[in-house]
Amino acid sequence: MLYPELFKQLESVRWDMDKDIPWASFDASRLSDEQAQTIKMNAITEWSALPATEMFLRDNKDDSDFSAFMSIWFFEEQKHSLVLMEYLKRFRPDLAPTEKELHEVRFEFEPAPALETLMLHFCGEIRLNHWYRRASEWHTEPVIKQIYTQLSQDEARHGGAYLRYMKRAINNFGNDARAAFTKVGVLMASARRTAQALHPTNLHVNKNLFPRDTIQSRLPNPEWLEHWLDTQIKFDSVWEGKVVDRILHNMSLLMNQSFKTVQELNRYRKELGREITAAIASEAKPQPV
């Protein structure tokens, strides 16, 4: 089981909201209304760890180890929302999210294959790590800059934990796991070709609620994410390239291959598909009597 070791590792580096956030360093002159509004949107978005955890527990009922790890992930992700709300309550109480606004992003996600979902959230952690690093650079107020640095480091650690479970899945399920991971890896590393940000909070997850079936669509300002990325923190092609490089690097480690481009990863995905199809066909052949 990975959970006991991950618990110790993550607990040893966990930051304390009272002791490790320099609240006394707050400088009101360096926080704009525009910046404060984005903090509110991030606080609500982080609250969506609640329905994501409910999804993970439902779709991984046969995996008690991973389900137990959710206790760590859920705690730390909800803490992200909490520290952002604490910042607003202290310094911009007029912008603190209401319980109704938070509850709006709690809705049921449709069941999905567990391995694909694991890879999706692994890539999401990589992307969020880079978004928050850029957010820390964009902000000018020292306390929120430190908070975003803490959050980005947490997201990197969460990605590392997901990677451990992905390695275990390959040991347990072989090519089926490789196929699931490369399929989602190609999608998530192809963000330059899409109009929307590729992150779990911006993907459609319940067709009965369409078009309000993404986390972002249920925010007070549904257009916020793209504006934040494109205009405010300026998450440009250079930064997106960093995300793609990290995805390809980790896919290379997982698959014992070398992927320099998304095209190379996609070719490998197709090769896996042919191998799986051939294996199924071989098993289906009638055996000689």
Phi and psi restraints in degrees (value plus and minus 20) as a CYANA .aco file:
   2 LEU   PHI    -110.9   -70.9
   2 LEU   PSI     -45.7    -5.7
   3 TYR   PHI     -75.1   -35.1
   3 TYR   PSI     -68.7   -28.7
   4 PRO   PHI     -78.3   -38.3
   4 PRO   PSI     -62.7   -22.7
   5 GLU   PHI     -88.8   -48.8
   5 GLU   PSI     -63.3   -23.3
   6 LEU   PHI     -83.8   -43.8
   6 LEU   PSI     -55.4   -15.4
   7 PHE   PHI     -79.7   -39.7
   7 PHE   PSI     -67.6   -27.6
   8 LYS   PHI     -84.7   -44.7
   8 LYS   PSI     -63.7   -23.7
   9 GLN   PHI     -82.2   -42.2
   9 GLN   PSI     -68.3   -28.3
  10 LEU   PHI     -93.2   -53.2
  10 LEU   PSI     -53.2   -13.2
  11 GLU   PHI     -86.6   -46.6
  11 GLU   PSI     -53.3   -13.3
  12 SER   PHI     -88.7   -48.7
  12 SER   PSI     -42.1    -2.1
  13 VAL   PHI    -135.2   -95.2
  13 VAL   PSI     -10.5    29.5
  14 ARG   PHI     -91.1   -51.1
  14 ARG   PSI     113.9   153.9
  15 TRP   PHI    -108.8   -68.8
  15 TRP   PSI     134.9   174.9
  16 ASP   PHI    -122.9   -82.9
  16 ASP   PSI     107.8   147.8
  17 MET   PHI     -85.1   -45.1
  17 MET   PSI     -51.2   -11.2
  18 ASP   PHI    -103.2   -63.2
  18 ASP   PSI     -60.9   -20.9
  19 LYS   PHI    -109.8   -69.8
  19 LYS   PSI     -51.1   -11.1
  20 ASP   PHI    -122.3   -82.3
  20 ASP   PSI     -25.3    14.7
  21 ILE   PHI    -121.3   -81.3
  21 ILE   PSI     102.3   142.3
  22 PRO   PHI     -98.7   -58.7
  22 PRO   PSI      45.7    85.7
  23 TRP   PHI     -74.2   -34.2
  23 TRP   PSI     -56.7   -16.7
  24 ALA   PHI     -88.5   -48.5
  24 ALA   PSI     -32.4     7.6
  25 SER   PHI    -108.6   -68.6
  25 SER   PSI     -15.3    24.7
  26 PHE   PHI     -77.9   -37.9
  26 PHE   PSI     114.7   154.7
  27 ASP   PHI    -144.7  -104.7
  27 ASP   PSI      80.2   120.2
  28 ALA   PHI     -79.2   -39.2
  28 ALA   PSI     -49.4    -9.4
  29 SER   PHI     -90.4   -50.4
  29 SER   PSI     -32.2     7.8
  30 ARG   PHI    -129.8   -89.8
  30 ARG   PSI      -7.5    32.5
  31 LEU   PHI    -135.9   -95.9
  31 LEU   PSI      94.1   134.1
  32 SER   PHI    -108.3   -68.3
  32 SER   PSI     142.0   182.0
  33 ASP   PHI     -82.5   -42.5
  33 ASP   PSI     -57.7   -17.7
  34 GLU   PHI     -79.8   -39.8
  34 GLU   PSI     -65.1   -25.1
  35 GLN   PHI     -86.4   -46.4
  35 GLN   PSI     -61.6   -21.6
  36 ALA   PHI     -82.6   -42.6
  36 ALA   PSI     -57.3   -17.3
  37 GLN   PHI     -81.5   -41.5
  37 GLN   PSI     -58.0   -18.0
  38 THR   PHI     -88.5   -48.5
  38 THR   PSI     -52.0   -12.0
  39 ILE   PHI     -84.2   -44.2
  39 ILE   PSI     -59.7   -19.7
  40 LYS   PHI     -81.6   -41.6
  40 LYS   PSI     -65.3   -25.3
  41 MET   PHI     -83.1   -43.1
  41 MET   PSI     -60.5   -20.5
  42 ASN   PHI     -84.6   -44.6
  42 ASN   PSI     -58.5   -18.5
  43 ALA   PHI     -81.7   -41.7
  43 ALA   PSI     -62.2   -22.2
  44 ILE   PHI     -89.8   -49.8
  44 ILE   PSI     -61.1   -21.1
  45 THR   PHI     -80.5   -40.5
  45 THR   PSI     -62.7   -22.7
  46 GLU   PHI     -84.9   -44.9
  46 GLU   PSI     -47.5    -7.5
  47 TRP   PHI     -82.2   -42.2
  47 TRP   PSI     -41.0    -1.0
  48 SER   PHI     -89.4   -49.4
  48 SER   PSI     -23.0    17.0
  49 ALA   PHI     -79.1   -39.1
  49 ALA   PSI     -45.2    -5.2
  50 LEU   PHI     -82.9   -42.9
  50 LEU   PSI     -77.5   -37.5
  51 PRO   PHI     -86.7   -46.7
  51 PRO   PSI     -49.7    -9.7
  52 ALA   PHI     -84.4   -44.4
  52 ALA   PSI     -59.8   -19.8
  53 THR   PHI     -85.6   -45.6
  53 THR   PSI     -61.6   -21.6
  54 GLU   PHI     -80.2   -40.2
  54 GLU   PSI     -58.6   -18.6
  55 MET   PHI     -84.6   -44.6
  55 MET   PSI     -68.6   -28.6
  56 PHE   PHI     -78.9   -38.9
  56 PHE   PSI     -64.8   -24.8
  57 LEU   PHI     -86.1   -46.1
  57 LEU   PSI     -58.9   -18.9
  58 ARG   PHI     -85.9   -45.9
  58 ARG   PSI     -64.0   -24.0
  59 ASP   PHI    -107.5   -67.5
  59 ASP   PSI     -23.0    17.0
  60 ASN   PHI    -145.0  -105.0
  60 ASN   PSI      18.9    58.9
  61 LYS   PHI     -82.8   -42.8
  61 LYS   PSI     -42.3    -2.3
  62 ASP   PHI    -112.0   -72.0
  62 ASP   PSI     -12.7    27.3
  63 ASP   PHI    -150.1  -110.1
  63 ASP   PSI      68.1   108.1
  64 SER   PHI     -90.0   -50.0
  64 SER   PSI     -51.0   -11.0
  65 ASP   PHI     -81.9   -41.9
  65 ASP   PSI     -74.5   -34.5
  66 PHE   PHI     -84.3   -44.3
  66 PHE   PSI     -58.6   -18.6
  67 SER   PHI     -82.2   -42.2
  67 SER   PSI     -58.3   -18.3
  68 ALA   PHI     -85.8   -45.8
  68 ALA   PSI     -58.1   -18.1
  69 PHE   PHI     -79.8   -39.8
  69 PHE   PSI     -48.8    -8.8
  70 MET   PHI     -78.8   -38.8
  70 MET   PSI     -45.5    -5.5
  71 SER   PHI     -82.8   -42.8
  71 SER   PSI     -55.1   -15.1
  72 ILE   PHI     -95.1   -55.1
  72 ILE   PSI     -70.2   -30.2
  73 TRP   PHI     -79.7   -39.7
  73 TRP   PSI     -65.7   -25.7
  74 PHE   PHI     -82.0   -42.0
  74 PHE   PSI     -65.6   -25.6
  75 PHE   PHI     -79.0   -39.0
  75 PHE   PSI     -67.4   -27.4
  76 GLU   PHI     -93.7   -53.7
  76 GLU   PSI     -55.0   -15.0
  77 GLU   PHI     -89.3   -49.3
  77 GLU   PSI     -61.0   -21.0
  78 GLN   PHI     -86.7   -46.7
  78 GLN   PSI     -50.5   -10.5
  79 LYS   PHI     -84.1   -44.1
  79 LYS   PSI     -54.5   -14.5
  80 HIS   PHI     -79.5   -39.5
  80 HIS   PSI     -67.6   -27.6
  81 SER   PHI     -80.8   -40.8
  81 SER   PSI     -62.1   -22.1
  82 LEU   PHI     -84.5   -44.5
  82 LEU   PSI     -62.4   -22.4
  83 VAL   PHI     -89.6   -49.6
  83 VAL   PSI     -54.0   -14.0
  84 LEU   PHI     -87.8   -47.8
  84 LEU   PSI     -59.3   -19.3
  85 MET   PHI     -87.5   -47.5
  85 MET   PSI     -58.0   -18.0
  86 GLU   PHI     -81.8   -41.8
  86 GLU   PSI     -61.2   -21.2
  87 TYR   PHI     -78.4   -38.4
  87 TYR   PSI     -66.9   -26.9
  88 LEU   PHI     -87.4   -47.4
  88 LEU   PSI     -61.2   -21.2
  89 LYS   PHI     -81.1   -41.1
  89 LYS   PSI     -55.4   -15.4
  90 ARG   PHI     -95.6   -55.6
  90 ARG   PSI     -62.6   -22.6
  91 PHE   PHI    -137.3   -97.3
  91 PHE   PSI     -41.9    -1.9
  92 ARG   PHI    -164.1  -124.1
  92 ARG   PSI      45.4    85.4
  93 PRO   PHI     -79.3   -39.3
  93 PRO   PSI     -43.8    -3.8
  94 ASP   PHI     -86.2   -46.2
  94 ASP   PSI     -38.6     1.4
  95 LEU   PHI    -125.9   -85.9
  95 LEU   PSI     -19.2    20.8
  96 ALA   PHI     -81.9   -41.9
  96 ALA   PSI     113.1   153.1
  97 PRO   PHI     -82.0   -42.0
  97 PRO   PSI     124.6   164.6
  98 THR   PHI    -104.2   -64.2
  98 THR   PSI     143.4   183.4
  99 GLU   PHI     -81.9   -41.9
  99 GLU   PSI     -55.3   -15.3
 100 LYS   PHI     -83.8   -43.8
 100 LYS   PSI     -62.0   -22.0
 101 GLU   PHI     -85.0   -45.0
 101 GLU   PSI     -57.0   -17.0
 102 LEU   PHI     -89.2   -49.2
 102 LEU   PSI     -64.2   -24.2
 103 HIS   PHI     -86.4   -46.4
 103 HIS   PSI     -42.8    -2.8
 104 GLU   PHI     -82.0   -42.0
 104 GLU   PSI     -48.0    -8.0
 105 VAL   PHI    -112.9   -72.9
 105 VAL   PSI     -12.0    28.0
 106 ARG   PHI    -119.5   -79.5
 106 ARG   PSI      86.3   126.3
 107 PHE   PHI    -169.8  -129.8
 107 PHE   PSI     144.4   184.4
 108 GLU   PHI     -98.9   -58.9
 108 GLU   PSI     111.2   151.2
 109 PHE   PHI    -109.1   -69.1
 109 PHE   PSI     120.4   160.4
 110 GLU   PHI     -86.8   -46.8
 110 GLU   PSI     128.8   168.8
 111 PRO   PHI     -76.7   -36.7
 111 PRO   PSI     123.1   163.1
 112 ALA   PHI    -164.4  -124.4
 112 ALA   PSI     138.2   178.2
 113 PRO   PHI     -77.6   -37.6
 113 PRO   PSI     111.4   151.4
 114 ALA   PHI     -82.0   -42.0
 114 ALA   PSI     -59.1   -19.1
 115 LEU   PHI     -89.0   -49.0
 115 LEU   PSI     -62.1   -22.1
 116 GLU   PHI     -82.9   -42.9
 116 GLU   PSI     -60.2   -20.2
 117 THR   PHI     -85.2   -45.2
 117 THR   PSI     -59.9   -19.9
 118 LEU   PHI     -79.4   -39.4
 118 LEU   PSI     -66.5   -26.5
 119 MET   PHI     -85.7   -45.7
 119 MET   PSI     -58.9   -18.9
 120 LEU   PHI     -79.4   -39.4
 120 LEU   PSI     -64.5   -24.5
 121 HIS   PHI     -96.1   -56.1
 121 HIS   PSI     -49.3    -9.3
 122 PHE   PHI     -79.5   -39.5
 122 PHE   PSI     -69.0   -29.0
 123 CYS   PHI     -84.0   -44.0
 123 CYS   PSI     -55.3   -15.3
 124 GLY   PHI     -82.4   -42.4
 124 GLY   PSI     -58.0   -18.0
 125 GLU   PHI     -86.1   -46.1
 125 GLU   PSI     -60.4   -20.4
 126 ILE   PHI     -81.4   -41.4
 126 ILE   PSI     -67.1   -27.1
 127 ARG   PHI     -85.0   -45.0
 127 ARG   PSI     -61.8   -21.8
 128 LEU   PHI     -87.4   -47.4
 128 LEU   PSI     -55.9   -15.9
 129 ASN   PHI     -75.5   -35.5
 129 ASN   PSI     -64.5   -24.5
 130 HIS   PHI     -93.9   -53.9
 130 HIS   PSI     -57.8   -17.8
 131 TRP   PHI     -79.7   -39.7
 131 TRP   PSI     -65.0   -25.0
 132 TYR   PHI     -92.1   -52.1
 132 TYR   PSI     -52.6   -12.6
 133 ARG   PHI     -81.3   -41.3
 133 ARG   PSI     -62.6   -22.6
 134 ARG   PHI     -89.0   -49.0
 134 ARG   PSI     -57.6   -17.6
 135 ALA   PHI     -82.4   -42.4
 135 ALA   PSI     -60.2   -20.2
 136 SER   PHI     -81.3   -41.3
 136 SER   PSI     -57.1   -17.1
 137 GLU   PHI     -90.1   -50.1
 137 GLU   PSI     -56.7   -16.7
 138 TRP   PHI     -92.1   -52.1
 138 TRP   PSI     -60.2   -20.2
 139 HIS   PHI     -86.4   -46.4
 139 HIS   PSI     131.5   171.5
 140 THR   PHI    -132.0   -92.0
 140 THR   PSI     -38.0     2.0
 141 GLU   PHI    -102.4   -62.4
 141 GLU   PSI     107.9   147.9
 142 PRO   PHI     -82.8   -42.8
 142 PRO   PSI     -54.6   -14.6
 143 VAL   PHI     -89.3   -49.3
 143 VAL   PSI     -66.3   -26.3
 144 ILE   PHI     -89.4   -49.4
 144 ILE   PSI     -49.3    -9.3
 145 LYS   PHI     -80.6   -40.6
 145 LYS   PSI     -62.9   -22.9
 146 GLN   PHI     -87.5   -47.5
 146 GLN   PSI     -59.7   -19.7
 147 ILE   PHI     -80.3   -40.3
 147 ILE   PSI     -67.0   -27.0
 148 TYR   PHI     -84.9   -44.9
 148 TYR   PSI     -52.5   -12.5
 149 THR   PHI     -83.8   -43.8
 149 THR   PSI     -64.0   -24.0
 150 GLN   PHI     -80.6   -40.6
 150 GLN   PSI     -64.5   -24.5
 151 LEU   PHI     -84.2   -44.2
 151 LEU   PSI     -61.0   -21.0
 152 SER   PHI     -83.9   -43.9
 152 SER   PSI     -58.0   -18.0
 153 GLN   PHI     -87.8   -47.8
 153 GLN   PSI     -58.2   -18.2
 154 ASP   PHI     -81.0   -41.0
 154 ASP   PSI     -64.3   -24.3
 155 GLU   PHI     -83.3   -43.3
 155 GLU   PSI     -56.7   -16.7
 156 ALA   PHI     -84.1   -44.1
 156 ALA   PSI     -62.0   -22.0
 157 ARG   PHI     -85.4   -45.4
 157 ARG   PSI     -58.7   -18.7
 158 HIS   PHI     -83.5   -43.5
 158 HIS   PSI     -60.5   -20.5
 159 GLY   PHI     -80.0   -40.0
 159 GLY   PSI     -60.2   -20.2
 160 GLY   PHI     -83.2   -43.2
 160 GLY   PSI     -57.4   -17.4
 161 ALA   PHI     -87.7   -47.7
 161 ALA   PSI     -63.4   -23.4
 162 TYR   PHI     -79.7   -39.7
 162 TYR   PSI     -58.3   -18.3
 163 LEU   PHI     -81.2   -41.2
 163 LEU   PSI     -57.1   -17.1
 164 ARG   PHI     -81.5   -41.5
 164 ARG   PSI     -61.8   -21.8
 165 TYR   PHI     -90.6   -50.6
 165 TYR   PSI     -49.5    -9.5
 166 MET   PHI     -89.2   -49.2
 166 MET   PSI     -60.4   -20.4
 167 LYS   PHI     -81.3   -41.3
 167 LYS   PSI     -62.3   -22.3
 168 ARG   PHI     -82.2   -42.2
 168 ARG   PSI     -60.0   -20.0
 169 ALA   PHI     -83.7   -43.7
 169 ALA   PSI     -58.8   -18.8
 170 ILE   PHI     -85.5   -45.5
 170 ILE   PSI     -59.5   -19.5
 171 ASN   PHI     -83.0   -43.0
 171 ASN   PSI     -55.4   -15.4
 172 ASN   PHI    -105.7   -65.7
 172 ASN   PSI     -55.8   -15.8
 173 PHE   PHI    -141.2  -101.2
 173 PHE   PSI     -22.4    17.6
 174 GLY   PHI      36.6    76.6
 174 GLY   PSI    -147.1  -107.1
 175 ASN   PHI     -85.4   -45.4
 175 ASN   PSI     -47.4    -7.4
 176 ASP   PHI     -82.0   -42.0
 176 ASP   PSI     -61.4   -21.4
 177 ALA   PHI     -89.4   -49.4
 177 ALA   PSI     -63.4   -23.4
 178 ARG   PHI     -78.5   -38.5
 178 ARG   PSI     -62.3   -22.3
 179 ALA   PHI     -84.4   -44.4
 179 ALA   PSI     -62.0   -22.0
 180 ALA   PHI     -83.8   -43.8
 180 ALA   PSI     -63.9   -23.9
 181 PHE   PHI     -89.9   -49.9
 181 PHE   PSI     -60.6   -20.6
 182 THR   PHI     -91.4   -51.4
 182 THR   PSI     -53.6   -13.6
 183 LYS   PHI     -79.0   -39.0
 183 LYS   PSI     -70.5   -30.5
 184 VAL   PHI     -93.4   -53.4
 184 VAL   PSI     -53.3   -13.3
 185 GLY   PHI     -80.2   -40.2
 185 GLY   PSI     -62.2   -22.2
 186 VAL   PHI     -82.0   -42.0
 186 VAL   PSI     -63.6   -23.6
 187 LEU   PHI     -81.3   -41.3
 187 LEU   PSI     -70.6   -30.6
 188 MET   PHI     -94.6   -54.6
 188 MET   PSI     -39.7     0.3
 189 ALA   PHI    -112.2   -72.2
 189 ALA   PSI     -15.9    24.1
 190 SER   PHI    -128.8   -88.8
 190 SER   PSI       7.9    47.9
 191 ALA   PHI     -82.2   -42.2
 191 ALA   PSI     -47.1    -7.1
 192 ARG   PHI     -83.0   -43.0
 192 ARG   PSI     -41.5    -1.5
 193 ARG   PHI    -111.3   -71.3
 193 ARG   PSI     -22.0    18.0
 194 THR   PHI    -132.4   -92.4
 194 THR   PSI     136.3   176.3
 195 ALA   PHI    -103.5   -63.5
 195 ALA   PSI     -42.4    -2.4
 196 GLN   PHI    -130.9   -90.9
 196 GLN   PSI     139.6   179.6
 197 ALA   PHI     -90.0   -50.0
 197 ALA   PSI     110.4   150.4
 198 LEU   PHI    -110.5   -70.5
 198 LEU   PSI      76.3   116.3
 199 HIS   PHI    -170.4  -130.4
 199 HIS   PSI     129.6   169.6
 200 PRO   PHI     -72.7   -32.7
 200 PRO   PSI     -49.8    -9.8
 201 THR   PHI     -96.9   -56.9
 201 THR   PSI     -25.9    14.1
 202 ASN   PHI    -140.3  -100.3
 202 ASN   PSI      -3.4    36.6
 203 LEU   PHI    -128.0   -88.0
 203 LEU   PSI     127.3   167.3
 204 HIS   PHI     -95.0   -55.0
 204 HIS   PSI     108.5   148.5
 205 VAL   PHI    -151.0  -111.0
 205 VAL   PSI     -17.3    22.7
 206 ASN   PHI    -174.7  -134.7
 206 ASN   PSI      79.2   119.2
 207 LYS   PHI     -81.8   -41.8
 207 LYS   PSI     -45.9    -5.9
 208 ASN   PHI     -90.2   -50.2
 208 ASN   PSI     -38.9     1.1
 209 LEU   PHI    -122.6   -82.6
 209 LEU   PSI     -20.9    19.1
 210 PHE   PHI     -74.3   -34.3
 210 PHE   PSI     116.3   156.3
 211 PRO   PHI    -111.5   -71.5
 211 PRO   PSI     -17.0    23.0
 212 ARG   PHI    -114.6   -74.6
 212 ARG   PSI      32.7    72.7
 213 ASP   PHI    -140.9  -100.9
 213 ASP   PSI       5.5    45.5
 214 THR   PHI    -141.2  -101.2
 214 THR   PSI     137.1   177.1
 215 ILE   PHI     -79.7   -39.7
 215 ILE   PSI     -67.1   -27.1
 216 GLN   PHI     -82.3   -42.3
 216 GLN   PSI     -53.8   -13.8
 217 SER   PHI     -89.0   -49.0
 217 SER   PSI     -34.6     5.4
 218 ARG   PHI    -125.6   -85.6
 218 ARG   PSI     -11.8    28.2
 219 LEU   PHI     -97.9   -57.9
 219 LEU   PSI     140.2   180.2
 220 PRO   PHI     -75.8   -35.8
 220 PRO   PSI     -52.1   -12.1
 221 ASN   PHI    -145.4  -105.4
 221 ASN   PSI      72.6   112.6
 222 PRO   PHI     -82.2   -42.2
 222 PRO   PSI     -41.7    -1.7
 223 GLU   PHI    -107.7   -67.7
 223 GLU   PSI     -18.0    22.0
 224 TRP   PHI     -79.9   -39.9
 224 TRP   PSI     -65.9   -25.9
 225 LEU   PHI     -78.4   -38.4
 225 LEU   PSI     -71.3   -31.3
 226 GLU   PHI     -82.5   -42.5
 226 GLU   PSI     -58.3   -18.3
 227 HIS   PHI     -85.8   -45.8
 227 HIS   PSI     -62.4   -22.4
 228 TRP   PHI     -78.8   -38.8
 228 TRP   PSI     -66.9   -26.9
 229 LEU   PHI     -90.3   -50.3
 229 LEU   PSI     -66.4   -26.4
 230 ASP   PHI    -102.0   -62.0
 230 ASP   PSI     -59.4   -19.4
 231 THR   PHI    -125.8   -85.8
 231 THR   PSI     -55.0   -15.0
 232 GLN   PHI    -112.8   -72.8
 232 GLN   PSI     -89.3   -49.3
 233 ILE   PHI    -101.4   -61.4
 233 ILE   PSI     -27.4    12.6
 234 LYS   PHI      30.9    70.9
 234 LYS   PSI      41.7    81.7
 235 PHE   PHI    -100.6   -60.6
 235 PHE   PSI      65.6   105.6
 236 ASP   PHI    -109.9   -69.9
 236 ASP   PSI    -190.5  -150.5
 237 SER   PHI     -83.1   -43.1
 237 SER   PSI     -49.4    -9.4
 238 VAL   PHI     -85.7   -45.7
 238 VAL   PSI     -65.3   -25.3
 239 TRP   PHI     -90.6   -50.6
 239 TRP   PSI     -58.9   -18.9
 240 GLU   PHI     -82.7   -42.7
 240 GLU   PSI     -55.7   -15.7
 241 GLY   PHI     -81.4   -41.4
 241 GLY   PSI     -55.2   -15.2
 242 LYS   PHI     -83.4   -43.4
 242 LYS   PSI     -60.5   -20.5
 243 VAL   PHI     -83.3   -43.3
 243 VAL   PSI     -68.3   -28.3
 244 VAL   PHI     -80.2   -40.2
 244 VAL   PSI     -62.3   -22.3
 245 ASP   PHI     -80.7   -40.7
 245 ASP   PSI     -59.8   -19.8
 246 ARG   PHI     -88.4   -48.4
 246 ARG   PSI     -59.7   -19.7
 247 ILE   PHI     -83.1   -43.1
 247 ILE   PSI     -67.5   -27.5
 248 LEU   PHI     -85.1   -45.1
 248 LEU   PSI     -59.1   -19.1
 249 HIS   PHI     -80.1   -40.1
 249 HIS   PSI     -66.8   -26.8
 250 ASN   PHI     -91.0   -51.0
 250 ASN   PSI     -54.7   -14.7
 251 MET   PHI     -84.0   -44.0
 251 MET   PSI     -58.1   -18.1
 252 SER   PHI     -81.7   -41.7
 252 SER   PSI     -63.4   -23.4
 253 LEU   PHI     -84.6   -44.6
 253 LEU   PSI     -62.9   -22.9
 254 LEU   PHI     -86.0   -46.0
 254 LEU   PSI     -60.8   -20.8
 255 MET   PHI    -115.0   -75.0
 255 MET   PSI     -22.0    18.0
 256 ASN   PHI      35.6    75.6
 256 ASN   PSI      21.3    61.3
 257 GLN   PHI    -150.0  -110.0
 257 GLN   PSI     159.8   199.8
 258 SER   PHI    -144.9  -104.9
 258 SER   PSI      92.9   132.9
 259 PHE   PHI    -134.1   -94.1
 259 PHE   PSI      90.4   130.4
 260 LYS   PHI    -112.4   -72.4
 260 LYS   PSI     -42.1    -2.1
 261 THR   PHI    -156.4  -116.4
 261 THR   PSI     142.2   182.2
 262 VAL   PHI     -83.1   -43.1
 262 VAL   PSI     -53.3   -13.3
 263 GLN   PHI     -82.8   -42.8
 263 GLN   PSI     -60.1   -20.1
 264 GLU   PHI     -85.5   -45.5
 264 GLU   PSI     -61.0   -21.0
 265 LEU   PHI     -83.4   -43.4
 265 LEU   PSI     -58.9   -18.9
 266 ASN   PHI     -87.7   -47.7
 266 ASN   PSI     -57.8   -17.8
 267 ARG   PHI     -83.3   -43.3
 267 ARG   PSI     -61.3   -21.3
 268 TYR   PHI     -83.8   -43.8
 268 TYR   PSI     -59.8   -19.8
 269 ARG   PHI     -78.8   -38.8
 269 ARG   PSI     -62.9   -22.9
 270 LYS   PHI     -87.1   -47.1
 270 LYS   PSI     -57.8   -17.8
 271 GLU   PHI     -82.7   -42.7
 271 GLU   PSI     -61.9   -21.9
 272 LEU   PHI     -80.1   -40.1
 272 LEU   PSI     -62.0   -22.0
 273 GLY   PHI     -80.0   -40.0
 273 GLY   PSI     -61.5   -21.5
 274 ARG   PHI     -86.8   -46.8
 274 ARG   PSI     -59.2   -19.2
 275 GLU   PHI     -83.7   -43.7
 275 GLU   PSI     -62.3   -22.3
 276 ILE   PHI     -86.2   -46.2
 276 ILE   PSI     -62.5   -22.5
 277 THR   PHI     -82.1   -42.1
 277 THR   PSI     -62.3   -22.3
 278 ALA   PHI     -85.4   -45.4
 278 ALA   PSI     -59.6   -19.6
 279 ALA   PHI     -84.9   -44.9
 279 ALA   PSI     -60.9   -20.9
 280 ILE   PHI     -85.0   -45.0
 280 ILE   PSI     -62.3   -22.3
 281 ALA   PHI     -84.3   -44.3
 281 ALA   PSI     -58.4   -18.4
 282 SER   PHI     -85.0   -45.0
 282 SER   PSI     -60.4   -20.4
 283 GLU   PHI     -88.4   -48.4
 283 GLU   PSI     -48.9    -8.9
 284 ALA   PHI    -101.8   -61.8
 284 ALA   PSI     -33.8     6.2
 285 LYS   PHI     -84.9   -44.9
 285 LYS   PSI     116.9   156.9
 286 PRO   PHI     -85.0   -45.0
 286 PRO   PSI     112.3   152.3
 287 GLN   PHI     -99.9   -59.9
 287 GLN   PSI     120.8   160.8
 288 PRO   PHI     -82.8   -42.8
 288 PRO   PSI     121.0   161.0
